[in-house]
Amino acid sequence: MTQNRTFFVGGNFKMNGSKASIKAIIDNLNSADLPSNVEVVLAPPAPYLSLAVENVKAKTISIAAQNAFDKASGAYTGEISVESLKDLNVPWVILGHSERRTIFKETDQFIASKTKFALDSGVKVILCIGETLEEKKAGTTLDVCKRQLKAVSDVVSDWSNIVIAYEPVWAIGTGLAATAEDAQDIQHQIREYLKTTIGADQANAVRILYGGSANGKNVSQFKDKADVDGFLVGGASLKPEFVDIIKSRQ
């Protein structure tokens, strides 16, 4: 991590939580004396976005939605508009998560369209990329990541409000995780690839997170990895150890 890339920890609650549990998580973070040089972004389920915004007190914490559509409004039952997020003071959205790509069959191009629309509308994006176990075994990890990133770079030229989360699909929710060395290697290659598409300045500035069973026990292994600028955390973000992850670079 270079000095000009602020350490970033995202918490993706997925379809978990209640009013009581989410308030308890946020209250714990509010009182945790978090480091001032770490950006924390929490992504509760959509029904609790307003609750989360209202309860956050720490200046370093902001809120993200887990999804948003690529239209401002209209007859799109069940979708979430970027305008609604802005109305709720939600500055971030997670797009391209593997669960959206695999379960809901979202294509690279659709994710790119949603990314562009969110950015053009003033909402920042945590852009998820990563390979399946089959793709990993086939040795196509970097090819998959390049394909997913190219779809976005084809339509987005300014990446200053994008954070990339490299999440190997085979490691999400499985208890498996890439080694710190493997994560550094692929994330360095991702940054080198981005230099060819969005330019060296932007590629050097963009933060690349590691996701995929990141937890309080393994995050310390990533401490000296130059291209691991933080974590996108799943299940561990619902637990007290999330504070340890946030403080792992101190």
VOVEX-916975 format. One line per 3 residues: number of its first residue (from 1); for each residue x, y, z of C-alpha. Coordinates in steps of 0.001 Angstrom, whole numbers, plus 500000, padded with zeros to 6 digits. Layout:
# VOVEX-916975
NUM) X:Y:Z  ... .
END
This chain:
# VOVEX-916975
1) 500000:500000:500000  501461:503352:499020  501012:506446:501121 .
4) 498581:508025:498668  496156:505089:498716  494044:505245:501863 .
7) 493478:501860:503494  489880:500786:502798  487745:498205:504591 .
10) 484289:497354:503281  481733:495251:505099  479213:493458:502890 .
13) 476421:492215:505138  474703:490503:502171  471144:489371:503024 .
16) 471829:489271:506755  470798:491358:509727  467915:492965:511542 .
19) 467280:496433:512913  468700:495350:516235  471793:493539:514926 .
22) 472762:496216:512418  472373:498961:515002  474511:496898:517393 .
25) 477260:496504:514766  477287:500224:514045  477182:501157:517736 .
28) 480201:498920:518302  482102:500638:515493  481080:504105:516723 .
31) 482642:503369:520100  485697:501494:518837  488145:504408:518482 .
34) 488786:503569:514838  491973:504840:513156  491469:508118:511335 .
37) 493443:506966:508287  491165:504042:507380  488062:504431:505230 .
40) 485259:502105:506321  482186:501422:504185  479291:499281:505416 .
43) 476788:497651:503074  473667:496493:504916  470628:495035:503119 .
46) 468618:497686:501267  465748:497905:503805  468255:499008:506461 .
49) 470183:501630:504509  468355:504550:506120  468778:503035:509590 .
52) 472499:502641:508970  472950:506199:507721  471092:507587:510734 .
55) 473149:505619:513263  476691:506135:511933  478555:508653:514059 .
58) 482196:507951:513245  483506:510310:510565  485482:507553:508838 .
61) 482417:505330:508234  480030:505623:505311  477319:503426:503850 .
64) 477000:501487:500591  474135:499756:498848  474714:496215:497633 .
67) 473237:496892:494201  471739:499597:491994  470151:499745:488541 .
70) 471339:501601:485448  468183:503710:485077  467161:506759:487069 .
73) 463592:505606:487716  460727:503813:486046  458823:500543:485884 .
76) 461590:498310:487250  459933:496434:490074  462281:495487:492880 .
79) 465274:497438:491596  467163:500159:493482  467790:503513:491858 .
82) 470915:505575:492306  468679:508581:492912  467162:506781:495907 .
85) 470641:506165:497284  471514:509829:496950  468232:510796:498625 .
88) 469223:508587:501577  472786:510001:501685  474280:506670:500640 .
91) 477491:507553:498748  478635:504066:497677  477319:501009:495860 .
94) 478795:497520:495392  478544:496343:491780  479718:493190:490017 .
97) 479774:490947:493071  480147:487309:492075  476771:486484:493579 .
100) 475186:488991:491196  477215:487620:488292  476456:483957:489006 .
103) 473063:483785:490720  471452:486659:488833  473426:486184:485608 .
106) 474601:489782:485356  476942:490190:482397  480171:492175:482270 .
109) 478461:494710:480020  475467:495146:482322  477743:495647:485310 .
112) 479745:498179:483292  476537:500014:482390  475471:500140:486029 .
115) 478942:501318:487036  478925:504143:484524  475423:505224:485495 .
118) 476259:505262:489211  479436:507267:488667  477753:509713:486279 .
121) 475049:510189:488918  477537:510942:491687  477659:507605:493535 .
124) 480999:505877:494079  481477:502213:493148  483110:499197:494756 .
127) 483647:497118:491607  484021:493383:492258  485942:491057:489977 .
130) 487274:487524:490312  487458:484008:488946  485557:480803:489686 .
133) 487258:477613:490852  486999:476182:487327  488641:479282:485871 .
136) 491363:479165:488513  492091:475511:487694  492193:476382:483996 .
139) 494816:479044:484667  492626:481875:483345  492391:484006:486498 .
142) 494025:487075:484976  492135:486679:481696  488836:486688:483590 .
145) 489799:489758:485605  490956:491574:482474  487673:490798:480717 .
148) 485615:492056:483624  487698:495226:483939  487777:495923:480201 .
151) 483985:496055:480063  484152:498954:482521  487172:500729:481037 .
154) 485422:500652:477654  482728:502985:479029  484363:504716:482031 .
157) 487411:506940:481649  487579:508479:485145  488311:505843:487802 .
160) 488847:508224:490710  485603:507103:492369  486066:503368:491800 .
163) 487527:500930:494305  488247:497461:492895  487619:494375:494993 .
166) 489388:491255:493783  487288:488405:495125  488155:484905:493970 .
169) 484733:483264:493765  486061:479980:495112  487054:481714:498353 .
172) 483792:483520:499119  481971:482026:502067  483928:478779:501819 .
175) 486512:479372:504512  489176:479080:501818  491296:482094:501016 .
178) 494055:482996:498627  497420:483302:500314  498680:486820:500839 .
181) 501375:486122:498250  498847:484899:495675  496601:487907:496280 .
184) 499535:490298:495925  500626:488608:492702  497244:488798:490969 .
187) 496483:492291:492280  499851:493527:491036  499063:492046:487628 .
190) 495644:493707:487715  497278:497065:488371  499790:496507:485589 .
193) 496950:495644:483202  495027:498783:484209  498052:500876:483262 .
196) 497428:499789:479670  493745:500736:479716  493262:503715:482027 .
199) 496839:504992:482252  499585:504643:484826  498474:507562:487006 .
202) 494965:506239:487503  496134:502638:487846  498602:503608:490554 .
205) 495932:505603:492398  493061:503109:492310  492647:501013:495425 .
208) 492492:497247:494981  490966:495298:497849  491155:491609:498613 .
211) 487932:489749:499375  487146:486102:499841  486982:484851:503436 .
214) 489053:487729:504776  488796:487609:508562  490403:488747:511785 .
217) 492870:485853:511777  494261:486087:508240  494294:489814:507399 .
220) 497584:490428:509211  499290:488254:506585  498512:490916:503960 .
223) 500080:493781:505900  503189:494257:503764  501586:493556:500369 .
226) 502004:496655:498233  498988:496102:496000  496525:495009:498692 .
229) 494934:498303:499719  492318:496851:502039  489574:494271:502229 .
232) 485982:493677:501252  484740:491536:504116  481702:489286:504113 .
235) 480718:487195:507128  483398:488629:509408  481875:492108:509026 .
238) 478934:490879:511111  481219:489937:514010  483250:491895:516582 .
241) 486455:490865:514770  485556:493400:512054  487138:496025:514293 .
244) 490381:494035:514290  490344:493987:510489  489893:497759:510384 .
247) 492844:498176:512773  495034:495563:511074  497415:498106:509522 .
250) 498019:500036:512731 .
END
